[in-house]
């Protein structure tokens, strides 16, 4: 069973990523309007910043996932270590 803190942080990062993705799409659509299009920066649009933040949030969610391959491997190694130690010393 994953610890509560890992589960909550994973859900929080996924929620942030989802909100930033929706915000990025909304900003792209709003950028097509005359009002918001005149306020948008041409070199680095705000929607790109939202998209980059969404990618970082999804990567953070993946890194904090207790069921990621790296954490499963570590858990398997920790479980198998005592058995190997017993076999080696007996």
C-alpha positions as CSV (number, residue, x, y, z in Angstrom):
1,X,0.0,0.0,0.0
2,X,1.5,3.4,-1.0
3,X,2.0,6.0,1.7
4,X,-0.7,8.6,1.9
5,X,1.8,11.5,1.3
6,X,3.0,9.9,-2.0
7,X,-0.6,9.3,-3.1
8,X,-1.7,12.9,-2.3
9,X,1.4,14.5,-4.0
10,X,0.8,12.3,-7.1
11,X,-2.8,13.4,-7.3
12,X,-1.9,17.0,-6.7
13,X,0.7,17.0,-9.5
14,X,-1.8,15.3,-11.8
15,X,-4.4,17.9,-11.0
16,X,-1.9,20.8,-11.5
17,X,-0.9,19.3,-14.9
18,X,-4.5,18.9,-16.0
19,X,-5.4,22.5,-15.0
20,X,-2.3,23.9,-16.8
21,X,-3.2,21.8,-19.9
22,X,-6.7,23.2,-19.9
23,X,-5.4,26.7,-19.2
24,X,-3.0,26.4,-22.1
25,X,-5.8,25.4,-24.5
26,X,-8.0,28.2,-23.3
27,X,-5.1,30.7,-23.8
28,X,-4.5,29.5,-27.3
29,X,-8.2,29.9,-28.1
30,X,-8.3,33.3,-26.4
31,X,-5.2,34.4,-28.3
32,X,-7.2,34.1,-31.5
33,X,-9.5,36.9,-30.3
34,X,-8.8,40.6,-31.0
35,X,-8.8,41.6,-27.4
36,X,-6.5,39.1,-26.0
37,X,-4.4,38.7,-29.1
38,X,-3.1,42.2,-28.8
39,X,-2.0,41.6,-25.2
40,X,-0.1,38.3,-26.0
41,X,3.7,38.4,-26.1
42,X,4.9,37.3,-29.5
43,X,8.3,35.8,-28.5
44,X,7.1,33.5,-25.7
45,X,3.3,33.2,-25.5
46,X,1.7,32.7,-22.1
47,X,0.1,29.4,-23.4
48,X,3.6,28.0,-23.9
49,X,4.5,28.8,-20.3
50,X,1.3,27.0,-19.2
51,X,2.2,24.0,-21.4
52,X,5.7,23.8,-20.0
53,X,4.4,24.0,-16.5
54,X,1.9,21.2,-17.3
55,X,4.8,19.0,-18.6
56,X,6.8,19.6,-15.5
57,X,3.8,18.8,-13.3
58,X,3.1,15.5,-15.1
59,X,6.8,14.6,-14.9
60,X,6.7,15.3,-11.1
61,X,3.6,13.1,-10.8
62,X,5.4,10.3,-12.5
63,X,8.5,10.7,-10.3
64,X,6.4,10.7,-7.2
65,X,4.4,7.7,-8.2
66,X,5.0,4.8,-5.8
67,X,4.4,2.2,-8.5
68,X,7.0,3.5,-10.9
69,X,9.4,0.9,-12.2
70,X,12.3,2.3,-10.2
71,X,10.5,2.1,-6.8
72,X,9.1,-1.4,-7.6
73,X,12.7,-2.5,-8.4
74,X,13.9,-1.1,-5.1
75,X,11.1,-2.8,-3.2
76,X,11.9,-6.1,-4.8
77,X,15.6,-5.7,-4.0
78,X,14.8,-4.9,-0.4
79,X,12.5,-7.9,-0.1
80,X,15.0,-10.3,-1.7
81,X,18.0,-9.1,0.3
82,X,17.2,-10.9,3.6
83,X,16.7,-14.2,1.8
84,X,20.1,-13.8,0.0
85,X,21.8,-13.0,3.2
86,X,20.3,-16.0,4.9
87,X,21.4,-18.3,2.1
88,X,24.9,-16.8,2.1
89,X,25.4,-17.2,5.8
90,X,23.9,-20.6,6.2
